[in-house]
Amino acid sequence: MTGVRPRPEEKRRVFADLTPLRTSADYRRLWFGNTVSWIGQGMTALAISLQVYDITGSAFSVGLVGLFSLVPLVVFGLYGGAIADTVDRRALGLAGASGAAVLSAVLAGAAFAGFHHVWFLYAIVALQAVCAALNSPARSAMIPRLIPAEQLRAANALNSMVMTFGTLIGPSLGGVIVGFAGYQTAYLIDALAFFASLYAMWRLPSMPPERGGAKGDPAARGRASVLDGLRFLGTRPNLRATFVSDLFAMILAQPKALFPAVAVLWFGGDAKTTGLLVAAPAFGALMGGVVSGWQSRVRHHGQAILIAVAAWGLAIAAFGLSRNLWVGLLCLAVAGYADTSSMIFRNTMMQVAAPDEMRGRLQGVFVVVVAGGPRLGDFVSGTVADLTSPAVAITGGGLACALAIVLFSLYARGLWRYDSLDPKP
C-alpha cells in the first residue's frame, strides 16, 4: 500500500482535522455512536465501583473489579481479533454492542429489584469485558474500510478524543446520577446509550475481511488463527517495534498507582488532590486529539512514536521532581498529550501498513497490550516505591523509559526510518 501526501490545507492546520466526519456518513455515525457508548460505559464503571463499595465497605473488593475486567480482556482480546479477521466485522460489532447493552439492562433490572450481590457484579463486569474484547478489534478494523488512507491519521485523532472524553465525562456523570437517582438509573442510561452504537453498526455496510492473501496467512483461506496473527507480527519489525515502545512507557513509567500516596506526601492533599492527578493526564490526552492538526505534516511516523514515548518518560520524571501541585499537574498533562500523539501514529501505522485480513488480530494484540501493560506498570511502580520511595519510583521510571527509548531507537532503525509515503510494516 502506498502512502499519500498531505493536502495543502493540512500544512496550516492546528486543531483536529474533521474531514472524516464531513466526508463519510458511515464514519460519522460510527464516531457518534462510539462517543455516546463510551460515556455510558464510563458511567457504569464508576457506578459498579460505588455499588461494590456500598455493599462491602472494602477498597480491596473495589480493586477486584479491575481484575475481573482485565483477565477477560487479555484472554479474549486476541481471540476477538482473530474472529474479526474471519467473519463480517459489522455483524461481530453488532453482537458485541448488543451483548453489552443487554448486560447494562440486566444491571439496571437487578438494581431496581434490590438484588445487591458482589459476585453478581463481578460476573457482569467479566462478561462486559468479553463483549468489549470482541467489539473493539472489529470496530477498529472497520475504520480503514470507511475512509480513504489519507484520512486515517485524522480519524485516529478523533477516535482518541472519543475515548478520553468518555473517560473524563462518563465517571463524572455517573457520580452525579448515582447520587441523585441511584445505581439503577445510571445502568439504565448506559443500556439506552448502547442503542446509539447499535444504530451506527446497523447502518454500516457488510464488511467481511478482504482476502488479499498475506503470504502464509490462513485467513486468506477463510480461517484466522491467533498464533498466525502473532507470527505475522513477528515478521513485521516496524509494527512489532511500535508495541515494544509502548510497553516501555506503560511498564517503566506508570505512576498512577502512586497518586494517592504522593497526593498526601508531596502536596499535602486528600482524595480531591488524587482526583486532580488522575484527571491531568486525561486532560492532556484530550488536548492531544483536539490540537492534532500539526500531525498531518509529519511523514516519519516511527520517529514521532519514539519521540512521543521519550517525551512521556521525561514528563513523568519531571512530575517525580515536582513538589508544587500545579507544576505536577502540568507535567502529567504533557505526558497525556505525548501518549495520545504516540497512539495516533501507532494506530495509523497498523491500519496503513498491515493488510486488511490481519487488522483484527493486530487490534486484538493492541487491546491486550493496552489492558495489561498499565497493570504491570502499576505493579512495578508500587514495588519500587515500597523498596525505595515514590520519588525514586516515578522519577527513576520516567528516566528509565526515556533511556530505553533512546537505546531502542538505535536498534529499531527501520522504525526510525519509517515513511508514511512508503509504509513498510
Buried (B, 14 or more C-beta within 10 A) or exposed (E): BEBBEBEEEBEEBEEBBEBBBEEBEBBBBBBBBBBBBBBBBBBBBBBBBBBBBEEEEEEEBBEBBBEBBBBBBBBBBBBBBBBBBBBBBBBBBBBBBBBBBBBBBBBBBBBBEEEBEBEEBBBBBBBBBBBBBBBBBBBBBBBBBBBEBBBBBBBBBBBBBBBBBBBBBBBBBBBEBBEEEBBBBBBBBBBBBBBBBBBBBBEBEEBBBBBEEBEEBBBBEEEBBBEBBBEBBEEBBBBBBBBBBBBBBBBBBBBBBBBBBBBEBBBEBEEEBBBBBBBBBBBBBBBBBBBBBBBBEBBBBBBBBBBBBBBBBBBBBBBBEBEEBEEBBBBBBBBBBBBBBBBBBBBBBBBBBBBBBBBBBBBBBBBBBBBBBBBEBBEBBBEBBEEEBBBEBBBBBBBBBBBBBEEBBEEBEBBBEBEBEEBBB
